[in-house]
Amino acid sequence: MQPLRHATERLWSRYLAVPFKRLLERTVQRRHAERLYLVFGGHIFFETLRTGVQLDLFSLLAREGPLTRKEIGERLGLEDQPLRILLLGLVACGLLRKRGARYACTWVSRQLLDRHSPRKITAYVELQHRVMYKGMYWMLEAVREFRNAGLKEFAGDEPTLYQRLAHDPELEAIFQEAMQELSVQANEDMARFIDLSRVRHLVDVGGGDGTNAIALARRWPHLRATVFDSPTVCEIAREHIARHGLSDRVQAVPGDCFEDPFPEGADCLMFCHFFTIWSPEKDRALLEKCHAALPPGGQVVLFNMMQDDDETGPLSAAVGSPYFLTIATGEGMLYTWREYESWMKAAGFSQVARYRLPRDHGLIIGTRP
Ligand SMILES: C[S@@+](CC[C@H](N)C(=O)[O-])C[C@H]1O[C@@H](n2cnc3c(N)ncnc32)[C@H](O)[C@@H]1O
């Protein structure tokens, strides 16, 4: 056995170890280079994606695919060369599949980019183009000066994007639709998970178009819910609530949660995708305001994407945080689980518990003793 082992070791070290190491290095380097390319070309790949969405290419292929380039060109009224460029980008990014001469959706584009899919994020793609894409040009200034330098891309002189959106009803509608698309899946997970059997009146602070309040009111038939948001958003919420036939139990009350008292009689104050918008100081002040407003046994609920406690990810936190700094408010980011928990405890809440949900989302619930 001994001579055989020695012979194998000699063979490995003399002839195989170096080529194997080189192959391994090349594979790892290639993976890193590809990742860099995706980052480096992110703006181009994003606009390629958005062009496909605007042309409704994904819906066409989901319905009628696989199709040849000629067939796609005829259906969409496009010249061959620009279409060829578009298709090359979408295939290289893994958003379309090419077999022989025919193109088809991949699983992910069928799920998310076909306008008829219940999981579509097409309004969110448009919001990225109309808001994030333009505003993020100013990230260097935002980082240097710790302010939302990209806000200058939007009409008005108010300090946050949310206020400025009121000047542009079309953009505000896209924003709310995008939030709904983004939130609908995550909020459904949350509505299934959270126990509101003992809550009588839930106030959804910054509740947007009411998607959340509607889902929760449906899940808990005894529950009364109030969306607390700006006047223009409350109008959108009221229409949405009425369309779902819930106007008797779900209402929308306009207000500013920093300036105005919370709507009366809440025993649960909920903040979905909201604490990420503001500075730690404002979030902590809001938690203190919640503590003062809630009755004993009342609950505060935070729900949004979370940053890992060791501050290494996930990608969703790394994508969302620069938007809050550069455009939305100049002060927010996706904070870690631990930060939210410590702020809640410092505000006087007990039984603070965290629940990990799909899509990098988390729920943190505290109870007023
Ligand atoms: C990121 S969206 C979240 C919407 C919703 N909660 C969801 O999960 O989809 C933030 C919402 O907070 C609202 N908002 C911003 N500042 C506010 C304030 N000071 N008081 C109340 N609502 C506010 C915005 O109008 C917007 O609808």
The ligand as an SDF file (V2000), in Angstrom:
LIG
                    3D

 27 29  0  0  0  0  0  0  0  0999 V2000
  -42.5850   52.7650    1.2820 C   0  0  0  0  0  0  0  0  0  0  0  0
  -44.2490   53.2110    1.3400 S   0  0  0  0  0  0  0  0  0  0  0  0
  -44.9390   51.8400    2.2300 C   0  0  0  0  0  0  0  0  0  0  0  0
  -46.3950   51.6040    1.9420 C   0  0  0  0  0  0  0  0  0  0  0  0
  -47.0300   50.4030    2.6680 C   0  0  0  0  0  0  0  0  0  0  0  0
  -46.8910   50.4940    4.0940 N   0  0  0  0  0  0  0  0  0  0  0  0
  -46.5110   49.0650    2.1580 C   0  0  0  0  0  0  0  0  0  0  0  0
  -45.9780   48.2800    2.9520 O   0  0  0  0  0  0  0  0  0  0  0  0
  -46.6250   48.7980    0.9660 O   0  0  0  0  0  0  0  0  0  0  0  0
  -44.2420   54.4790    2.5630 C   0  0  0  0  0  0  0  0  0  0  0  0
  -45.5730   55.1670    2.7740 C   0  0  0  0  0  0  0  0  0  0  0  0
  -45.4400   56.0600    3.8810 O   0  0  0  0  0  0  0  0  0  0  0  0
  -46.1560   57.2610    3.5940 C   0  0  0  0  0  0  0  0  0  0  0  0
  -45.5670   58.3200    4.4410 N   0  0  0  0  0  0  0  0  0  0  0  0
  -44.3780   58.9420    4.2750 C   0  0  0  0  0  0  0  0  0  0  0  0
  -44.1770   59.8440    5.2530 N   0  0  0  0  0  0  0  0  0  0  0  0
  -45.2580   59.7770    6.0750 C   0  0  0  0  0  0  0  0  0  0  0  0
  -45.6220   60.4540    7.2870 C   0  0  0  0  0  0  0  0  0  0  0  0
  -44.8030   61.3730    7.8190 N   0  0  0  0  0  0  0  0  0  0  0  0
  -46.8000   60.1210    7.8810 N   0  0  0  0  0  0  0  0  0  0  0  0
  -47.6040   59.1670    7.3350 C   0  0  0  0  0  0  0  0  0  0  0  0
  -47.3050   58.5080    6.1780 N   0  0  0  0  0  0  0  0  0  0  0  0
  -46.1570   58.8110    5.5630 C   0  0  0  0  0  0  0  0  0  0  0  0
  -45.9650   57.4410    2.1030 C   0  0  0  0  0  0  0  0  0  0  0  0
  -46.9470   58.2850    1.5530 O   0  0  0  0  0  0  0  0  0  0  0  0
  -46.0490   55.9910    1.6010 C   0  0  0  0  0  0  0  0  0  0  0  0
  -47.3740   55.6360    1.2780 O   0  0  0  0  0  0  0  0  0  0  0  0
  1  2  1  0
  2  3  1  0
  2 10  1  0
  3  4  1  0
  4  5  1  0
  5  6  1  0
  5  7  1  0
  7  8  2  0
  7  9  1  0
 10 11  1  0
 11 12  1  0
 11 26  1  0
 12 13  1  0
 13 14  1  0
 13 24  1  0
 14 15  1  0
 14 23  1  0
 15 16  2  0
 16 17  1  0
 17 18  1  0
 17 23  2  0
 18 19  1  0
 18 20  2  0
 20 21  1  0
 21 22  2  0
 22 23  1  0
 24 25  1  0
 24 26  1  0
 26 27  1  0
M  CHG  2   2   1   9  -1
M  END
$$$$
